[in-house]
Amino acid sequence: MGYWHGHGYGPGHGIGGWGFAVMAIGSLLVLALLVLLAVALIRYLSRSRQRVSPGPGAVGAAGPGSGGPPGWAPGPSPEQVLAERFARGEIDAEEYRHRLETLRSADGPGGG
């Protein structure tokens, strides 16, 4: 009988029903927080890359020798950047045509 008294066992020692409930709810909250953090991290990482469909004839799809992994876009072309600047009104029509002609010329920009 000495085993049951004064050693933390038996009635009056340990956690009761409310203790188990608080512990279970706390554990579930911690688990939910970890799952939410994992989902947020995965969403953040997936948005930081632009996925391109690797179908045949896909414009801008990276392939062998393109400098990137298959299926990932390297970014907008110089002509696209120029067209966006013209659309935003940063450059006028004359400057747009001149720069576009320079980009499309055989020498290219800076080909002196």
MDAnalysis code that builds the backbone (N, CA, C; Angstrom):
import MDAnalysis as mda
import numpy as np

u = mda.Universe.empty(336, n_residues=112, atom_resindex=np.repeat(np.arange(112), 3), trajectory=True)
u.add_TopologyAttr("name", ["N", "CA", "C"] * 112)
u.add_TopologyAttr("resid", np.arange(1, 113))
u.add_TopologyAttr("resname", ["MET", "GLY", "TYR", "TRP", "HIS", "GLY", "HIS", "GLY", "TYR", "GLY", "PRO", "GLY", "HIS", "GLY", "ILE", "GLY", "GLY", "TRP", "GLY", "PHE", "ALA", "VAL", "MET", "ALA", "ILE", "GLY", "SER", "LEU", "LEU", "VAL", "LEU", "ALA", "LEU", "LEU", "VAL", "LEU", "LEU", "ALA", "VAL", "ALA", "LEU", "ILE", "ARG", "TYR", "LEU", "SER", "ARG", "SER", "ARG", "GLN", "ARG", "VAL", "SER", "PRO", "GLY", "PRO", "GLY", "ALA", "VAL", "GLY", "ALA", "ALA", "GLY", "PRO", "GLY", "SER", "GLY", "GLY", "PRO", "PRO", "GLY", "TRP", "ALA", "PRO", "GLY", "PRO", "SER", "PRO", "GLU", "GLN", "VAL", "LEU", "ALA", "GLU", "ARG", "PHE", "ALA", "ARG", "GLY", "GLU", "ILE", "ASP", "ALA", "GLU", "GLU", "TYR", "ARG", "HIS", "ARG", "LEU", "GLU", "THR", "LEU", "ARG", "SER", "ALA", "ASP", "GLY", "PRO", "GLY", "GLY", "GLY"])
u.atoms.positions = np.array([
    [0.803, -1.188, 0.000],
    [0.000, 0.000, 0.000],
    [0.852, 1.260, 0.000],
    [2.049, 1.193, 0.455],
    [2.917, 2.351, 0.481],
    [3.188, 2.877, -0.921],
    [3.042, 2.036, -1.898],
    [3.280, 2.423, -3.281],
    [2.251, 3.444, -3.761],
    [1.038, 3.398, -3.300],
    [-0.031, 4.265, -3.770],
    [-0.051, 5.630, -3.091],
    [0.624, 5.790, -2.002],
    [0.536, 7.038, -1.252],
    [1.865, 7.776, -1.283],
    [1.800, 9.055, -1.648],
    [2.977, 9.902, -1.569],
    [3.908, 9.783, -2.756],
    [3.542, 9.039, -3.764],
    [4.433, 8.883, -4.909],
    [3.822, 9.413, -6.199],
    [2.755, 10.187, -6.129],
    [2.164, 10.772, -7.311],
    [1.135, 9.891, -7.981],
    [0.769, 8.794, -7.388],
    [-0.243, 7.911, -7.956],
    [-1.474, 7.933, -7.073],
    [-2.596, 7.605, -7.668],
    [-3.809, 7.510, -6.870],
    [-4.629, 8.776, -6.927],
    [-5.724, 8.836, -6.203],
    [-6.624, 10.001, -6.250],
    [-5.942, 11.253, -5.711],
    [-6.238, 12.388, -6.369],
    [-5.694, 13.662, -5.902],
    [-4.358, 14.012, -6.521],
    [-3.802, 13.151, -7.325],
    [-2.498, 13.408, -7.957],
    [-2.652, 13.324, -9.467],
    [-1.833, 14.073, -10.184],
    [-1.895, 14.055, -11.646],
    [-2.938, 15.026, -12.160],
    [-3.234, 14.923, -13.455],
    [-4.196, 15.842, -14.054],
    [-5.550, 15.168, -14.128],
    [-6.582, 15.975, -14.028],
    [-7.946, 15.450, -14.064],
    [-8.539, 15.572, -15.454],
    [-9.863, 15.511, -15.531],
    [-10.558, 15.572, -16.805],
    [-10.340, 16.872, -17.549],
    [-10.379, 17.999, -16.814],
    [-10.150, 19.283, -17.461],
    [-8.707, 19.412, -17.959],
    [-7.792, 18.834, -17.245],
    [-6.392, 18.878, -17.673],
    [-6.193, 18.153, -18.991],
    [-6.829, 16.996, -19.127],
    [-6.740, 16.255, -20.382],
    [-7.385, 17.043, -21.517],
    [-8.505, 17.698, -21.248],
    [-9.198, 18.474, -22.279],
    [-8.335, 19.652, -22.742],
    [-7.745, 20.370, -21.797],
    [-6.889, 21.507, -22.145],
    [-5.665, 21.038, -22.921],
    [-5.084, 19.923, -22.497],
    [-3.908, 19.387, -23.180],
    [-4.270, 18.956, -24.606],
    [-5.409, 18.323, -24.807],
    [-5.818, 17.872, -26.133],
    [-6.094, 19.061, -27.054],
    [-6.804, 20.070, -26.529],
    [-7.099, 21.253, -27.333],
    [-5.818, 22.005, -27.681],
    [-4.927, 22.122, -26.737],
    [-3.645, 22.785, -26.995],
    [-2.832, 22.059, -28.049],
    [-2.812, 20.735, -27.981],
    [-2.081, 19.950, -28.973],
    [-2.691, 20.125, -30.361],
    [-4.013, 20.143, -30.454],
    [-4.670, 20.337, -31.740],
    [-4.392, 21.732, -32.305],
    [-4.360, 22.733, -31.450],
    [-4.052, 24.086, -31.907],
    [-2.625, 24.192, -32.437],
    [-1.678, 23.572, -31.758],
    [-0.290, 23.583, -32.222],
    [-0.175, 22.850, -33.566],
    [-0.840, 21.718, -33.691],
    [-0.819, 20.962, -34.946],
    [-1.444, 21.785, -36.076],
    [-2.566, 22.448, -35.825],
    [-3.209, 23.286, -36.839],
    [-2.302, 24.441, -37.256],
    [-1.609, 25.033, -36.305],
    [-0.684, 26.120, -36.615],
    [0.450, 25.626, -37.512],
    [0.995, 24.470, -37.225],
    [2.066, 23.915, -38.051],
    [1.583, 23.622, -39.472],
    [0.375, 23.086, -39.601],
    [-0.171, 22.805, -40.933],
    [-0.384, 24.105, -41.701],
    [-0.931, 25.134, -41.058],
    [-1.138, 26.417, -41.724],
    [0.178, 27.053, -42.168],
    [1.195, 26.953, -41.343],
    [2.511, 27.481, -41.728],
    [3.076, 26.733, -42.927],
    [2.915, 25.414, -42.959],
    [3.401, 24.626, -44.091],
    [2.661, 25.001, -45.372],
    [1.352, 25.166, -45.294],
    [0.563, 25.541, -46.475],
    [0.971, 26.933, -46.962],
    [1.162, 27.870, -46.049],
    [1.567, 29.223, -46.432],
    [2.940, 29.216, -47.095],
    [3.858, 28.423, -46.584],
    [5.194, 28.333, -47.180],
    [5.126, 27.742, -48.577],
    [4.341, 26.702, -48.764],
    [4.218, 26.077, -50.085],
    [3.597, 27.048, -51.076],
    [2.568, 27.786, -50.662],
    [1.949, 28.773, -51.555],
    [2.923, 29.875, -51.921],
    [3.686, 30.336, -50.958],
    [4.658, 31.399, -51.223],
    [5.707, 30.933, -52.226],
    [6.225, 29.732, -52.027],
    [7.249, 29.218, -52.926],
    [6.700, 28.941, -54.313],
    [5.451, 28.497, -54.416],
    [4.888, 28.205, -55.735],
    [4.558, 29.484, -56.497],
    [4.252, 30.573, -55.807],
    [3.975, 31.843, -56.482],
    [5.240, 32.542, -56.933],
    [6.374, 32.230, -56.344],
    [7.605, 32.922, -56.689],
    [8.175, 32.465, -58.020],
    [7.620, 31.390, -58.583],
    [8.049, 30.891, -59.892],
    [6.867, 30.922, -60.842],
    [7.133, 31.200, -62.111],
    [6.077, 31.225, -63.111],
    [6.138, 29.934, -63.907],
    [5.083, 29.147, -63.811],
    [5.012, 27.872, -64.509],
    [4.500, 28.103, -65.926],
    [5.157, 27.482, -66.908],
    [4.752, 27.550, -68.295],
    [4.371, 26.157, -68.735],
    [3.250, 26.045, -69.463],
    [2.847, 24.723, -69.932],
    [3.874, 24.214, -70.933],
    [4.366, 22.995, -70.744],
    [5.420, 22.476, -71.608],
    [4.884, 21.873, -72.902],
    [3.700, 22.295, -73.341],
    [3.107, 21.760, -74.557],
    [3.902, 22.167, -75.789],
    [3.633, 21.504, -76.922],
    [4.367, 21.819, -78.151],
    [4.049, 23.233, -78.617],
    [5.085, 23.949, -79.006],
    [4.907, 25.300, -79.513],
    [4.656, 26.341, -78.449],
    [4.883, 26.021, -77.201],
    [4.663, 26.992, -76.129],
    [5.715, 28.080, -76.224],
    [5.280, 29.331, -76.314],
    [6.196, 30.456, -76.433],
    [6.850, 30.702, -75.095],
    [8.176, 30.797, -75.099],
    [8.901, 31.093, -73.876],
    [9.153, 29.885, -73.000],
    [8.764, 28.696, -73.450],
    [9.009, 27.500, -72.640],
    [10.486, 27.177, -72.669],
    [11.037, 26.975, -71.528],
    [12.454, 26.649, -71.435],
    [12.655, 25.201, -71.838],
    [13.716, 24.951, -72.498],
    [14.009, 23.594, -72.938],
    [15.487, 23.323, -72.804],
    [15.986, 22.302, -73.485],
    [17.411, 22.008, -73.412],
    [18.234, 23.176, -73.939],
    [19.217, 23.569, -73.198],
    [20.107, 24.646, -73.613],
    [19.556, 26.041, -73.387],
    [18.422, 26.184, -72.720],
    [17.847, 27.510, -72.520],
    [18.350, 28.176, -71.241],
    [19.125, 27.462, -70.444],
    [19.673, 28.046, -69.234],
    [18.786, 27.897, -68.020],
    [17.665, 27.204, -68.121],
    [16.768, 27.030, -66.990],
    [16.172, 25.638, -67.006],
    [15.503, 25.258, -65.932],
    [14.889, 23.936, -65.891],
    [13.723, 23.859, -66.867],
    [13.417, 22.680, -67.392],
    [12.323, 22.546, -68.347],
    [11.003, 23.013, -67.745],
    [10.232, 23.785, -68.532],
    [8.925, 24.224, -68.094],
    [8.898, 25.562, -67.377],
    [10.047, 26.212, -67.218],
    [10.074, 27.491, -66.503],
    [10.434, 28.609, -67.470],
    [9.703, 29.720, -67.375],
    [9.915, 30.854, -68.268],
    [11.077, 31.711, -67.782],
    [11.945, 32.162, -68.709],
    [13.071, 33.001, -68.307],
    [12.676, 34.439, -68.033],
    [11.541, 34.917, -68.531],
    [11.111, 36.297, -68.313],
    [10.665, 36.911, -69.618],
    [10.228, 38.174, -69.584],
    [9.746, 38.816, -70.810],
    [10.889, 39.122, -71.763],
    [10.580, 39.098, -73.051],
    [11.590, 39.418, -74.062],
    [11.805, 40.928, -74.092],
    [12.915, 41.374, -74.682],
    [13.151, 42.817, -74.785],
    [12.043, 43.542, -75.555],
    [11.478, 42.889, -76.587],
    [10.387, 43.508, -77.345],
    [9.133, 43.648, -76.475],
    [8.879, 42.664, -75.614],
    [7.728, 42.761, -74.714],
    [7.906, 43.903, -73.720],
    [9.114, 44.057, -73.194],
    [9.389, 45.146, -72.248],
    [9.206, 46.493, -72.935],
    [9.691, 46.598, -74.186],
    [9.542, 47.837, -74.938],
    [8.070, 48.145, -75.203],
    [7.288, 47.132, -75.581],
    [5.857, 47.323, -75.835],
    [5.132, 47.751, -74.557],
    [5.513, 47.195, -73.413],
    [4.895, 47.586, -72.145],
    [5.216, 49.036, -71.803],
    [6.459, 49.459, -72.067],
    [6.829, 50.859, -71.807],
    [6.029, 51.805, -72.699],
    [5.830, 51.404, -73.961],
    [5.033, 52.226, -74.877],
    [3.576, 52.281, -74.415],
    [3.045, 51.151, -73.987],
    [1.654, 51.096, -73.528],
    [1.445, 51.949, -72.273],
    [2.452, 52.025, -71.412],
    [2.335, 52.838, -70.192],
    [2.562, 54.322, -70.453],
    [3.011, 54.661, -71.677],
    [3.246, 56.056, -72.015],
    [4.617, 56.561, -71.606],
    [5.538, 55.670, -71.288],
    [6.881, 56.088, -70.893],
    [7.689, 56.570, -72.092],
    [7.386, 56.032, -73.281],
    [8.072, 56.448, -74.509],
    [7.006, 56.756, -75.558],
    [7.358, 57.642, -76.529],
    [6.391, 57.980, -77.576],
    [6.532, 57.018, -78.760],
    [5.657, 57.182, -79.753],
    [5.602, 56.252, -80.887],
    [6.898, 56.268, -81.690],
    [7.479, 57.446, -81.872],
    [8.718, 57.545, -82.655],
    [9.859, 56.790, -81.964],
    [9.992, 57.009, -80.664],
    [11.051, 56.317, -79.913],
    [10.802, 54.808, -79.893],
    [9.523, 54.414, -79.763],
    [9.178, 52.985, -79.778],
    [9.611, 52.346, -81.096],
    [9.241, 52.988, -82.232],
    [9.600, 52.425, -83.547],
    [11.111, 52.359, -83.731],
    [11.804, 53.408, -83.289],
    [13.265, 53.424, -83.426],
    [13.912, 52.292, -82.607],
    [13.481, 52.149, -81.374],
    [14.065, 51.100, -80.516],
    [13.688, 49.698, -81.005],
    [12.453, 49.538, -81.504],
    [12.032, 48.241, -82.022],
    [12.845, 47.881, -83.257],
    [13.093, 48.865, -84.117],
    [13.919, 48.630, -85.296],
    [15.335, 48.232, -84.906],
    [15.857, 48.889, -83.881],
    [17.193, 48.561, -83.385],
    [17.245, 47.125, -82.845],
    [16.214, 46.745, -82.099],
    [16.184, 45.382, -81.571],
    [16.108, 44.329, -82.668],
    [15.346, 44.635, -83.703],
    [15.138, 43.654, -84.774],
    [16.202, 43.685, -85.853],
    [17.098, 44.651, -85.826],
    [18.133, 44.753, -86.861],
    [19.105, 43.582, -86.737],
    [19.840, 43.351, -87.807],
    [20.798, 42.230, -87.849],
    [21.891, 42.409, -86.814],
    [22.280, 43.660, -86.560],
    [23.353, 43.916, -85.592],
    [22.844, 43.807, -84.166],
    [21.583, 44.124, -83.945],
    [21.048, 44.109, -82.588],
    [21.488, 45.327, -81.831],
    [21.026, 45.490, -80.600],
    [21.428, 46.662, -79.818],
    [22.909, 46.587, -79.451],
    [23.594, 47.695, -79.680],
    [25.011, 47.753, -79.314],
    [25.893, 47.006, -80.301],
    [25.382, 46.686, -81.476],
    [26.151, 45.909, -82.438],
    [26.981, 46.770, -83.363],
    [27.117, 48.068, -83.116],
    [27.851, 49.082, -83.778],
    [28.405, 48.797, -85.058],
])
